[in-house]
Amino acid sequence: MAQLRVTGAKFSWTTLLALSHFIYLLLGATVFQHLEREAESNNRNNFQLEKLYFLANYSCLDGPALEKFVKVILDAWENGVNPSGNSTNPSNWDFGSSFFFAGTVVTTIGYGNLSPATFQGQVFCVFYALCGIPLNLAFLNQLSKCLAFHLGRLEHNMVSMVPRKSIHQCMEVLAVVVFLLMGSVLFLIFPPIIFSYVEGWSYGEGFYYTFITLSTIGFGDFVVGNGQDRQNVSVYRSLTAVWIIFALAWLALLLNMGARIVEHFLGLRKPPVSTDEERPSSRKQEESLSQRAIQQ
């Protein structure tokens, strides 16, 4: 295992990487707490003020009745029912929305805004995920290999265009950069523009949704076609699910390349052991025996 010597003490890269990971989590917790806690407190206070104003304007209601109604709204939202509007809102379980939900299950995104409410649906979801997640990983792995193959062909074509061997490495790096830029435009930069137009989000919110989705974090604060009175929402969600699948394959390739770079930089990969290093003791024994034979 690769080790780092600091002031006479030896530290393995694995230990340092684990320590850095833990420190990174502590840093994230501190920053999120600093950024979000005050906003949460303000939202909670505003909500309480709105309830007081509502009770003041509608004196026929009392506090417990309002709390009961709020609980009904929260239960409806947790069950995937949009509290606003009426019963003509688009269904969350039409074929397109169900296809979108199935995609979030096998990709482990799990937005959390929608989940099976029936016992039969929950049992089926468990077994569906058990079979679908490995299948999806295998599919993404194969798709990533196809992308890696095309990346290799792009590198080969760009290198073959240059006769000088001294700049072949530069052309390979350029091919990787071109490949990453094309994928970034297709899967990260262009989709937020569509989401901004269709959903009414800002570009920053669309990009935030794109990254949170493709990284399979899936907070559920932004979900496409969520409770919107628009036509063709089923087709819209189905196309979004297809985009998620192919974008995940590209992102898996990107993350794999990044992990290899980090491993190479930290020296986590062991160099291949040669035959001479595998059997040093046997070689020494052979040399000693040959010397004894010569002396005799």
Stockholm file with secondary structure:
# STOCKHOLM 1.0

chainA/1-296         MAQLRVTGAKFSWTTLLALSHFIYLLLGATVFQHLEREAESNNRNNFQLEKLYFLANYSCLDGPALEKFVKVILDAWENGVNPSGNSTNPSNWDFGSSFFFAGTVVTTIGYGNLSPATFQGQVFCVFYALCGIPLNLAFLNQLSKCLAFHLGRLEHNMVSMVPRKSIHQCMEVLAVVVFLLMGSVLFLIFPPIIFSYVEGWSYGEGFYYTFITLSTIGFGDFVVGNGQDRQNVSVYRSLTAVWIIFALAWLALLLNMGARIVEHFLGLRKPPVSTDEERPSSRKQEESLSQRAIQQ
#=GR chainA/1-296 SS CCEEEETTEEEEHHHHHHHHHHHHHHHHHHHHHHHHHHHHHHHHHHHHHHHHHHHHHCTTCCHHHHHHHHHHHHHHHHTTCCSSSCTTSCCTTSHHHHHHHHHHHHTTCCCSSCCCCSHHHHHHHHHHHHHHHHHHHHHHHHHHHHHHHHHHHHHHHHHHTCCCGGGHHHHHHHHHHHHHHHHHIIIIIHHHHHHHHHHCCCHHHHHHHHHHHHTTCCCSSSCTTSSCCCTTHHHHHHHHHHHHHHHHHHHHHHHHHHHHHHHHHHTCSCCCCCHHHHCHHHHHHHHHHHHHHHHC
#=GC SS_cons         CCEEEETTEEEEHHHHHHHHHHHHHHHHHHHHHHHHHHHHHHHHHHHHHHHHHHHHHCTTCCHHHHHHHHHHHHHHHHTTCCSSSCTTSCCTTSHHHHHHHHHHHHTTCCCSSCCCCSHHHHHHHHHHHHHHHHHHHHHHHHHHHHHHHHHHHHHHHHHHTCCCGGGHHHHHHHHHHHHHHHHHIIIIIHHHHHHHHHHCCCHHHHHHHHHHHHTTCCCSSSCTTSSCCCTTHHHHHHHHHHHHHHHHHHHHHHHHHHHHHHHHHHTCSCCCCCHHHHCHHHHHHHHHHHHHHHHC
//
